Amino acid sequence: MGHPLPVILGKEAFNQLVVDVDFPNRRVAFHEASCFKAPPRAVRLPLVESAGGQRAVQISIEGRPPIPVLFDVGNGGALSL
């Protein structure tokens, strides 16, 4: 499109599609699960449901033991440690 397009994605997109989030390049791609083929070095991070219906991933920061981190795609969403 050639210009930024602010959007709010609902959880339905994340529940029904394979979502490829490329943070360094600031891109998001959506794929139908039935025809998705992961790139050779892709890392799958399963989202697990936590209290309150939010989703969490396990991450490690600077080699420390992994901790659950909320992945909030809501209004003003961000990673919440």
C-alpha positions in Angstrom: 0.0 0.0 0.0 2.9 2.3 0.5 1.9 3.8 3.8 1.2 2.7 7.4 -2.2 1.3 8.1 -3.1 1.2 11.8 -5.4 -1.8 12.6 -6.6 -3.6 15.7 -6.5 -7.4 15.3 -8.9 -9.5 17.2 -8.1 -12.8 18.8 -10.0 -14.5 16.1 -7.2 -13.9 13.6 -4.7 -15.5 16.0 -7.0 -18.4 16.7 -7.9 -19.3 13.1 -4.7 -18.5 11.2 -1.0 -19.0 11.3 0.4 -15.6 12.2 4.0 -14.8 11.2 5.2 -11.8 13.3 8.4 -10.3 12.0 9.4 -7.8 14.7 12.7 -6.6 13.2 11.1 -5.8 9.9 7.8 -4.6 11.4 5.7 -7.0 9.4 2.8 -9.4 10.0 1.7 -12.1 7.6 -1.4 -14.3 7.9 -1.5 -17.9 6.4 -4.2 -20.5 6.2 -3.0 -23.4 8.5 -3.9 -26.1 5.9 -1.4 -24.8 3.3 1.3 -23.2 5.5 4.8 -24.4 5.2 7.2 -22.9 7.8 10.6 -21.6 6.6 13.6 -23.8 7.4 14.7 -21.8 10.5 11.3 -20.8 11.8 10.6 -21.1 15.5 7.2 -22.1 16.6 6.1 -20.4 19.8 2.9 -21.9 21.1 0.4 -19.5 22.7 -1.1 -21.0 25.9 -4.2 -19.6 27.5 -3.6 -18.1 30.9 -6.0 -16.7 33.5 -8.5 -14.3 32.1 -8.4 -15.8 28.6 -5.1 -14.0 27.7 -2.4 -15.8 25.8 1.1 -16.3 27.1 4.4 -17.6 25.6 7.5 -18.9 27.5 10.6 -16.7 26.9 14.1 -16.5 28.3 15.8 -13.1 28.7 19.6 -13.0 28.6 19.9 -16.8 29.2 17.8 -16.8 32.4 15.2 -19.5 33.0 12.1 -19.2 30.8 9.1 -17.3 32.2 5.5 -17.0 31.0 4.9 -13.7 29.2 1.5 -12.4 28.3 1.1 -11.7 24.6 -1.6 -9.0 24.6 -3.0 -8.1 21.2 -5.7 -5.8 22.7 -6.0 -2.1 22.8 -2.6 -0.7 23.6 -1.3 -4.3 23.6 2.3 -5.2 24.4 4.4 -7.9 26.0 3.7 -7.9 29.7 6.4 -9.4 31.9 
